[in-house]
């Protein structure tokens, strides 16, 4: 076997092995990214639910505060009309 044939064969083997290894590593990376995407989606859904809960709490507190304010205004109007 000539030197050029050995070099060509060696290059082909190295190229093939590196290609297979590269594809394998890329697949592992892609699988990991998909898995992380699922976890990110779950976290995003949890944050969304928490934000919705907080928004509902704030709306309820605003409603209560407005009712108390209306009551205070009605009491003040009643006090000023007595004088």
N, C-alpha and C positions, 0 to 999 in steps of 0.2 A: 504494500500500500504506500503510495507516495505521500510526501509531506503535505502537499496541497489537499489531498483527499482526507488526510487525518485532521487538518485544520478545519476543513469544510464540515466534516462529520462532527467534530467537537463544537463548532459554532452552532450547527443545527441542533445538537443535543442541548446545549446551554440555552439557546433560544426557545426550544420547546419546553424545557423544564421551567424557565422563567415565565413563559406565557401561561402555563398551567398553574403555577404558583400565584401569578398575578390575578388570574381569573378567580381562583379559590379565595384569595384575600379580599377581592372586590365583593364576592358573594357574601362572605362573612360580614363585611362592613355594611352592605346593603341590608342584610337581615337584622343587624344590630340597630341600624337607623329605623327600620320598620318597627321594631320592638319599642324603641324609644318614642316613636311617634304615637304609639298606642298609649304609653304612659303619659305623654304630654296631653293627649286628647282627654284622658280621664281626669288629669289635674285641671285642665281648662273647664271641663264640665262641672267639676266640684267648685271651682272659683265662680263660675256662672251661677250655680245654685246658691252659693253663699251670698253673692252680690244681690241676687233676686230676693233672698230672705231679708237682707239688710234694707233693701229698698222698700219692701213691704212693712218692715218695722218702722222705718222713717215716715212712711205715709200714714201709718197708724198713729205715731207720735204727733205728727203734724195735725191730724184730724182732732186728736185729744186736745192739743194746745189751742187750736182754733176754737173748739167748743168752750174751753175754759176762758179764753179771751172774750168770746161773745157773752158768756155768763157774767164776767167782770164788767163789761161795758153795760150790760143790762142792769146790773146792781148799781153802777155809778149813775146811770140815767134815773134810776128810781130814787137814789139819794138826793140828787140835785132837784128833782121835782118836788120833794117834800119841803125844801127850804123856801 
